[in-house]
Amino acid sequence: MRSAESRLDVMTQGTWDALAQRKIFFGHKSVGANIIQGIEDLLRQRPSIKLNVRETSDPAVFAAPVFAHALIGTNKDPASKIRRFGEVLADGIGRTADAAFFKFCFVDIDHTTDIEALFRDYSAALDGWKAAYPSLDLITVTVPLTSRPVGLKARLKKILGRLPWEEADNARRNLYNDKLRGRYADSLFDLAAIESRIDDKRRATFTKDGGTYDLLHRPYTSDGGHLNEAGRRVVAAELLAFLASRLDQ
């Protein structure tokens, strides 16, 4: 299996120089902060990739090339993240950035979430942003996952046929992500697929009611949800490669 970071090594200096001239905004919360840490890890080891990474949503910063990122919205309230991302775009970034995206966190979707309503709200907002900012490359990101529950309590629930609530939450996230894949494949950064990948042929999965669902690969996390150093570097490398692939968008 070729490592995620090895994908960066085969790209030309011209590609990295072109990416460094882009104006990009990324809205996120804690898992996004992990990804930014991963990008900073990679940049320290690869000084030829000269991204100007800054934590800001100030439109004035977009007068020059920048990879800007900022916290948006409130966890467990996905509507607040849609709303805040829209406000950031309207404040000026929508007209000056080359690309923009935000991500929900794993806590934004659980087994009680009405994913039909959430998908409808997200799609309506995205359609509006595309109409308002036709030159902006709007990227969609799948919702991150959590890993398999561990410990005696989780094992007992499994034996008794009672699905641990963490798995029920993950099943819901998978269903939402499938909706994103179905509609936005051409502009999708599939974070969840990267998180679940073990190698080129295997994914971390579980089964429920005859369905198979993805999990966060356990070696990528220390707490079951956030990315550790290994996980954040894998996702960061994939994100940089993805952004480089969209230079002509």
Buried (B, 14 or more C-beta within 10 A) or exposed (E): EEEBBEBBEEBEEEBBEEBBEBBBBBBBBBBBBBBBBBBEBBBEEBEEBEBBBEEEBBBEBBEEBBBBBBBBBEBEEBBBBBBBBBEBBBEBBBBBBBBBBBBBBBBBBBBEBEBEEBBEBBBEBBEEBEEEBEEBBBBBBBBBBBBBBEEEEBEEBBEEEEBBBBBBBBBBBBBBBBBBBEBBEEBBBBBBBBBBBBEEEEBBBBEEEEEEBBBBBBEBBBEBBBBBEBBBBBBBBBBBBBBBEBBEE
